[in-house]
Amino acid sequence: MLSTTHRLSDGSAVRIRLTRPSDAPRVRGFLDQLSPQTRARRFGTADEPPDTVRKMTFYDPRRRLVAAATMPVDRSEQIVGLADVALDDDGLAEIGLVVDDDAQGRGVGTLLSEAVASLAVHRGATELRAPHVDGNGPMVSLLERLGPTARTNEDGDQVAYTRLRDAA
């Protein structure tokens, strides 16, 4: 799935690839243009954590991976979605995903969730954990596509757990 061009439901092309340090300005621009509602669904608050750009572009690939969905724009590329997966040693991986407001509902989230789930499975994960799912129906739907999903309340935050299928 990575570094391959995919066609969205509207026919537009999107590429999924791992982020890199040189993506910092693109990631900053992407995050800045998100609506407060989209930002709250991803981060649990309308204000993203201050070190988000760094975490999305500088990471230890043994513990965390970040995938970007990009679209070609004026001989360059624009980020239209980001998904990250933090891996731990006991088979649990935490997923976070955000899609540009204008690109939502076109298949970007599906591609990103499948890509990071596949990366997680290949690194030994058997289950995904997604925090902040209260009121985030699109994220729950993406998780349910990946495998059996259950929700629970942890310290006042609704969290979803998905058992990954081997073919993720």
Secondary structure, 3 states (H helix, E strand, C coil): CCCEEEECCCCCEEEEEECCHHHHHHHHHHHHCCCHHHHHHHHCCCCCCCCHHHHHHCCCCCCEEEEEEEEEECCEEEEEEEEEEEECCCCEEEEEEEECHHHCCCCHHHHHHHHHHHHHHHCCCCEEEECCCCCCHHHHHHHHHHCCEEEEEECCEEEEEEECCCCC
